[in-house]
Amino acid sequence: MRGRGSAGLSWGIIGFGWVARDYAAPGILAGGGRLVAVADPDPRARCAAAAAGARAHEAAEALLADPGVQAVYVATPNHLHRAVVEAAAAAGKPVLCEKPMAATLGDAEAMTAAVARAGVPYGTAFDQRHHPAHAAIRGAIADGAVGTVTAVRIAYACWLDADWAPDNWRADPARAGGGALIDLAPHGLDLVEFLLGEPLEAVAALTQTRVQGYAVDDGAMLVARTARGVLAQLHVAYNCPEALPRRRLEVLGTSGQILAERTMGQTPGGDVWLIDGRLGLRRPLPVPDAGASPFARQMAAFARFVADGSGDFSAARDLHTMSLLARAYAAQECVPCR
Ligand SMILES: NC(=O)c1ccc[n+]([C@@H]2O[C@H](COP(=O)([O-])OP(=O)(O)OC[C@H]3O[C@@H](n4cnc5c(N)ncnc54)[C@H](O)[C@@H]3O)[C@@H](O)[C@H]2O)c1
C-alpha cells in the first residue's frame, strides 16, 4: 500500500453502530474514500450497511478475508477492540481503531505488539485532533498567541443514563473498561498533547458514582502535567444535562487565553476566542476550513498515512494515553484518608 496515492482508499468497517454509521461512514466518503464492506452481528446494522452500498458480513473474519478491503475502521464496544485489531493485523490490513484504544491497558499493549509485529499502519481514532478549530488553536499556541502556556482546562460531559441504548455496554465495566473517565477522558488527554506538542507525564484523578446508579463511574476530574510543567485539568461526566454548557476548552498563558466552546465533539463548528492578557478584550480566533468534518479530515489523514507514512498516527503514543487512563483509575483508589 505504501507509495500508492491516498485518494479513494477502500474501507471496511467492523462494528456499524452509532459512531460508525453517523460519523465515520459519512467521513470516509467526504474524505475521498469508499465504504466497501461492513461486519456486524446485528442484522439491523447489516441492513443499514447494505443500504449504504457496502457488502455486509456477519463476522469480522469474512471482511478481513476480502481483498477489496484496503483499510479497516474498528467501532465495536471497547472490549472487542483487541481481538479485532489483532485479526486485522494478522490479515495485513491497516487499522484505525476507535478510542479508547482498548478496555484495558493489557489489551492495548497486546494490540501495539500485534501491529508492530505485522508492520501494519495503526491509528487510534482521536477525531478531536482533526477538528479545524483545534488545528487552529494548536497553530496559535505555537505562534505564541498566549505567551508561555501555563494550563489547559477541558470540560467534556453529557447525560448517559442506564437506558441510554437498548444494550448499554458503556455501563458494563467488563465491556467498557470503566465509565465516563475511560470513555471521554481519552479525547481530552490526547487533545492536550496535540495542542501543546508534548506528552503528559504525571496524572491523578478522582471519580464519582453520583447520579446514574450503574457500576461504572459517572463523572471524573483529572489533573495532569507535562514534562515542561504545563498543567491540565479535565472534567468528564455522564451526569450533565445536555442543555447545560458542557463542552469547553481553555488554554491559559502568560499573555492571553484561548477559549473554545462547543468544539469538543464529533461535528465541526463551535466558537473560538482569543482573549488579550493585558486588557481582557476578546476577539474571534480565525479557523481555516471551519466547516470541515473532523471525521472526514481524520479518514483522509489516515488514508495518507497508509499511502506514504505521513501524518500523525502512533500506536506507541496511544498506548501512552492508555497508560495515563490506567494510572488515573489506579490513583483515585489510593486517596481515602479516613
Ligand atoms: N470518536 C468518537 O467521538 C466516538 C463516539 C462514539 C463512540 N466511539 C467509540 O466507538 C466505539 C463504538 O461506539 P458506538 O457508540 O458506536 O457503539 P454502538 O453500540 O452504537 O455500536 C457498536 C456496534 O458494534 C457491533 N458489534 C458488537 N460485537 C461485534 C463484533 N464481534 N464484530 C463486529 N461488530 C460488533 C454492535 O452490533 C454495534 O452495531 C466505542 O469504542 C466507542 O468508545 C467514539
The ligand as a Gaussian input file, in Angstrom:
#p B3LYP/6-31G(d) Opt

LIG

0 1
 N      -14.652000       9.203000      18.459000
 C      -15.846000       9.440000      18.959000
 O      -16.275000      10.568000      19.063000
 C      -16.685000       8.263000      19.394000
 C      -18.066000       8.460000      19.587000
 C      -18.822000       7.352000      19.964000
 C      -18.230000       6.119000      20.152000
 N      -16.882000       5.980000      19.987000
 C      -16.260000       4.668000      20.180000
 O      -16.684000       3.822000      19.114000
 C      -16.919000       2.501000      19.578000
 C      -18.370000       2.127000      19.287000
 O      -19.238000       3.003000      19.968000
 P      -20.774000       3.192000      19.493000
 O      -21.326000       4.276000      20.334000
 O      -20.840000       3.331000      18.024000
 O      -21.388000       1.805000      19.964000
 P      -22.669000       1.051000      19.400000
 O      -23.116000       0.138000      20.466000
 O      -23.652000       2.029000      18.843000
 O      -22.099000       0.214000      18.161000
 C      -21.263000      -0.910000      18.322000
 C      -21.530000      -1.848000      17.159000
 O      -20.617000      -2.950000      17.258000
 C      -21.329000      -4.113000      16.887000
 N      -20.635000      -5.323000      17.347000
 C      -20.755000      -5.966000      18.532000
 N      -19.971000      -7.071000      18.532000
 C      -19.329000      -7.092000      17.324000
 C      -18.397000      -7.983000      16.731000
 N      -17.935000      -9.057000      17.374000
 N      -17.970000      -7.719000      15.465000
 C      -18.426000      -6.629000      14.798000
 N      -19.321000      -5.753000      15.320000
 C      -19.766000      -5.990000      16.567000
 C      -22.709000      -3.925000      17.501000
 O      -23.691000      -4.794000      16.924000
 C      -22.964000      -2.453000      17.186000
 O      -23.581000      -2.295000      15.936000
 C      -16.541000       2.511000      21.059000
 O      -15.221000       2.097000      21.218000
 C      -16.691000       3.969000      21.455000
 O      -15.887000       4.345000      22.552000
 C      -16.114000       7.022000      19.603000

